[in-house]
Amino acid sequence: MVTTRPPVIAPHGADLRERVKAYRGLTDQCLFVQDRSTEDMIFSVGEVIAHFSRAMTLVPGSLIATGPSSRIDVTKGWFLRCGDEVEVEIATVGQVRTPMVAAPPSINES
């Protein structure tokens, strides 16, 4: 989904939700991974934007993905798989859905 709304006026404190639709066995599971606020981020929204804008030009519609929430626990052996779908939503901005697909074959593979 692409949004054309005006920029968020106060990004610090915006609701942030992440859902993962996982395909395991014969049933689909909607795993609610994160329901947080941008206030919970280690770096503020402004700091993240400043960091990225030093290395690249950010244009309207740019999307910055910063990684998983602190609730992700890889010690439980749960990882994204091909066919899973990740949905991220920021209140007042919009949402984006990303399907997980298999990596393309490497050029170096024989």
C-alpha positions as CSV (number, residue, x, y, z in Angstrom):
1,M,0.0,0.0,0.0
2,V,1.3,3.4,-0.9
3,T,0.1,6.4,1.1
4,T,-0.1,10.0,-0.1
5,R,-1.1,11.5,3.2
6,P,0.8,14.4,4.6
7,P,3.8,13.5,6.8
8,V,3.2,12.5,10.4
9,I,3.3,15.7,12.5
10,A,4.4,14.0,15.8
11,P,6.0,10.6,14.9
12,H,7.3,10.0,18.4
13,G,4.5,8.2,20.1
14,A,2.7,6.8,17.1
15,D,1.1,3.3,17.5
16,L,3.1,0.6,15.7
17,R,1.7,-2.8,15.0
18,E,3.3,-5.8,13.4
19,R,1.5,-9.0,12.5
20,V,2.8,-12.2,11.0
21,K,0.6,-14.6,9.1
22,A,2.4,-17.9,9.3
23,Y,1.6,-21.1,7.4
24,R,2.3,-24.1,9.6
25,G,0.9,-27.4,8.8
26,L,-2.8,-27.5,7.7
27,T,-3.8,-24.3,9.4
28,D,-2.9,-20.6,9.1
29,Q,-1.9,-18.8,12.2
30,C,-2.0,-15.1,12.7
31,L,0.9,-14.4,15.2
32,F,0.6,-11.0,16.8
33,V,4.2,-10.2,17.2
34,Q,4.2,-6.5,18.3
35,D,1.9,-3.8,19.5
36,R,4.0,-1.0,20.6
37,S,4.7,2.7,20.1
38,T,7.5,4.5,18.3
39,E,8.4,5.8,21.8
40,D,9.6,2.2,22.6
41,M,12.3,2.4,19.9
42,I,15.9,2.5,21.0
43,F,16.5,5.5,18.7
44,S,14.0,8.2,18.0
45,V,12.3,8.5,14.7
46,G,14.2,11.6,14.0
47,E,17.6,9.9,14.8
48,V,16.7,7.0,12.5
49,I,15.8,9.4,9.6
50,A,19.0,11.5,10.2
51,H,21.2,8.4,10.2
52,F,19.7,7.1,6.9
53,S,19.7,10.5,5.2
54,R,23.4,10.8,5.7
55,A,23.9,7.8,3.4
56,M,21.1,8.2,0.9
57,T,18.5,10.6,-0.3
58,L,15.1,9.9,1.2
59,V,12.2,10.9,-1.0
60,P,8.4,11.0,-0.3
61,G,7.2,7.4,0.1
62,S,10.6,6.1,1.4
63,L,10.2,3.3,3.8
64,I,12.8,2.6,6.6
65,A,12.6,-0.9,8.2
66,T,14.6,-1.0,11.4
67,G,14.3,-4.7,12.5
68,P,12.3,-6.8,14.9
69,S,10.9,-5.8,18.3
70,S,12.4,-6.7,21.6
71,R,9.7,-9.4,21.9
72,I,11.2,-11.6,19.2
73,D,12.8,-14.6,20.8
74,V,14.9,-16.7,18.4
75,T,15.8,-19.1,21.2
76,K,12.3,-20.6,20.8
77,G,13.1,-21.6,17.2
78,W,10.5,-19.5,15.5
79,F,11.7,-18.0,12.2
80,L,10.0,-16.6,9.1
81,R,9.5,-19.1,6.3
82,C,8.7,-18.9,2.6
83,G,4.9,-18.2,2.3
84,D,4.6,-16.2,5.6
85,E,3.4,-12.6,5.4
86,V,4.5,-9.7,7.5
87,E,2.2,-6.7,8.0
88,V,3.4,-3.5,9.6
89,E,1.1,-0.7,10.4
90,I,1.9,2.8,11.8
91,A,-1.2,4.7,13.0
92,T,-2.0,7.8,10.9
93,V,0.4,6.7,8.2
94,G,-0.7,3.3,6.7
95,Q,0.4,-0.3,6.4
96,V,2.6,-2.4,4.3
97,R,2.4,-6.2,3.7
98,T,5.4,-8.2,2.7
99,P,5.3,-11.8,1.6
100,M,8.3,-14.0,2.4
101,V,9.7,-15.7,-0.8
102,A,12.5,-18.1,-1.4
103,A,15.9,-16.5,-2.1
104,P,16.9,-16.5,-5.8
105,P,19.7,-18.9,-6.7
106,S,23.1,-17.5,-6.0
107,I,25.3,-16.7,-9.0
108,N,28.0,-18.7,-7.3
109,E,25.9,-21.9,-7.0
110,S,26.9,-24.7,-9.3
